[in-house]
Amino acid sequence: MMMASEQILKAYELFSQGEYFKSHEVLEEFWSTYAADDRILYQSLIQLSVAQHLIQEKRFDGAEKVLHRAYKNIYKFLLDHKAEC
């Protein structure tokens, strides 16, 4: 099993190569065992990968819904961590 930093880097590389579904799978594996308070940030990255996959598949209605959830999660993360920035 890869370390967390390796999983995140692998997901980034896959995303950058347009392998959005594979990126989602790597992030999902990491996220499912992750328990820190910034977990919602990684959930939003999963959602962005899924949305990109849906766009690739021309499933725009589904992509819009997932992007909206990702936006809400990123916004919540930023509000929760505002004092740290």
Sine and cosine of phi, psi and omega as CSV:
sin_phi,cos_phi,sin_psi,cos_psi,sin_omega,cos_omega
0.00,0.00,0.66,-0.75,0.00,-1.00
-0.97,0.24,0.44,-0.90,0.12,-0.99
-0.96,0.29,0.33,-0.94,-0.05,-1.00
-0.81,0.58,-0.73,0.68,-0.03,-1.00
-0.89,0.45,-0.58,0.82,0.04,-1.00
-0.93,0.37,-0.63,0.78,0.02,-1.00
-0.90,0.43,-0.69,0.72,-0.01,-1.00
-0.91,0.42,-0.68,0.73,0.04,-1.00
-0.89,0.45,-0.69,0.73,0.03,-1.00
-0.88,0.47,-0.69,0.73,0.02,-1.00
-0.88,0.47,-0.66,0.75,0.03,-1.00
-0.88,0.47,-0.72,0.70,0.00,-1.00
-0.88,0.48,-0.70,0.71,0.02,-1.00
-0.89,0.45,-0.69,0.73,0.02,-1.00
-0.87,0.49,-0.70,0.71,-0.01,-1.00
-0.89,0.45,-0.45,0.89,0.01,-1.00
-1.00,0.00,0.05,1.00,-0.01,-1.00
0.99,0.15,0.20,0.98,0.03,-1.00
-1.00,-0.05,0.92,0.40,-0.16,-0.99
-0.91,0.41,-0.66,0.76,-0.01,-1.00
-0.92,0.39,-0.66,0.75,0.04,-1.00
-0.90,0.43,-0.62,0.78,0.06,-1.00
-0.86,0.50,-0.70,0.71,0.04,-1.00
-0.85,0.53,-0.69,0.73,-0.02,-1.00
-0.89,0.45,-0.67,0.74,0.01,-1.00
-0.91,0.42,-0.71,0.71,0.02,-1.00
-0.90,0.43,-0.63,0.78,0.00,-1.00
-0.88,0.47,-0.67,0.75,0.03,-1.00
-0.88,0.48,-0.70,0.72,0.03,-1.00
-0.91,0.42,-0.76,0.65,-0.10,-1.00
-0.89,0.45,-0.58,0.81,-0.08,-1.00
-0.89,0.46,-0.37,0.93,0.00,-1.00
-0.92,-0.38,0.02,1.00,-0.07,-1.00
-1.00,0.07,0.73,-0.69,-0.11,-0.99
-0.82,-0.58,0.05,1.00,-0.04,-1.00
-0.95,0.31,0.23,-0.97,-0.09,-1.00
-0.94,0.33,-0.18,0.98,0.06,-1.00
-0.99,-0.12,0.34,0.94,-0.01,-1.00
-0.83,0.56,-0.58,0.82,-0.04,-1.00
-0.90,0.45,-0.49,0.87,0.05,-1.00
-0.89,0.45,-0.71,0.71,0.00,-1.00
-0.93,0.36,-0.55,0.84,0.09,-1.00
-0.88,0.47,-0.66,0.75,0.01,-1.00
-0.92,0.40,-0.56,0.83,0.07,-1.00
-0.91,0.41,-0.61,0.79,0.09,-1.00
-0.88,0.48,-0.71,0.70,-0.01,-1.00
-0.89,0.45,-0.62,0.79,0.05,-1.00
-0.90,0.43,-0.63,0.78,0.05,-1.00
-0.90,0.44,-0.69,0.73,0.02,-1.00
-0.89,0.45,-0.70,0.72,0.00,-1.00
-0.87,0.49,-0.69,0.73,0.03,-1.00
-0.89,0.46,-0.63,0.78,0.06,-1.00
-0.88,0.47,-0.69,0.72,0.01,-1.00
-0.90,0.43,-0.61,0.79,0.07,-1.00
-0.90,0.44,-0.67,0.74,0.05,-1.00
-0.85,0.53,-0.60,0.80,-0.01,-1.00
-1.00,0.07,0.04,1.00,-0.02,-1.00
0.89,0.46,0.56,0.83,0.05,-1.00
-0.96,-0.27,0.96,0.30,-0.19,-0.98
-0.94,0.35,-0.57,0.82,0.02,-1.00
-0.89,0.45,-0.71,0.71,0.03,-1.00
-0.90,0.43,-0.65,0.76,0.01,-1.00
-0.88,0.47,-0.66,0.76,0.01,-1.00
-0.88,0.48,-0.67,0.74,0.01,-1.00
-0.90,0.43,-0.70,0.71,-0.02,-1.00
-0.93,0.37,-0.63,0.77,0.04,-1.00
-0.89,0.46,-0.61,0.79,0.04,-1.00
-0.89,0.45,-0.68,0.73,0.04,-1.00
-0.90,0.43,-0.64,0.77,0.03,-1.00
-0.89,0.46,-0.69,0.72,0.02,-1.00
-0.86,0.51,-0.72,0.70,0.01,-1.00
-0.87,0.49,-0.66,0.75,0.00,-1.00
-0.93,0.37,-0.65,0.76,0.04,-1.00
-0.91,0.42,-0.68,0.74,0.03,-1.00
-0.87,0.49,-0.70,0.71,0.03,-1.00
-0.88,0.47,-0.69,0.72,0.03,-1.00
-0.86,0.51,-0.72,0.70,-0.01,-1.00
-0.89,0.45,-0.66,0.75,0.05,-1.00
-0.90,0.44,-0.69,0.73,-0.02,-1.00
-0.92,0.40,-0.46,0.89,-0.09,-1.00
-0.92,-0.39,0.25,0.97,-0.05,-1.00
-0.83,0.56,-0.67,0.74,-0.04,-1.00
-0.92,0.40,-0.38,0.92,-0.03,-1.00
-0.99,0.12,-0.28,0.96,-0.07,-1.00
-0.99,0.12,0.00,0.00,0.00,0.00
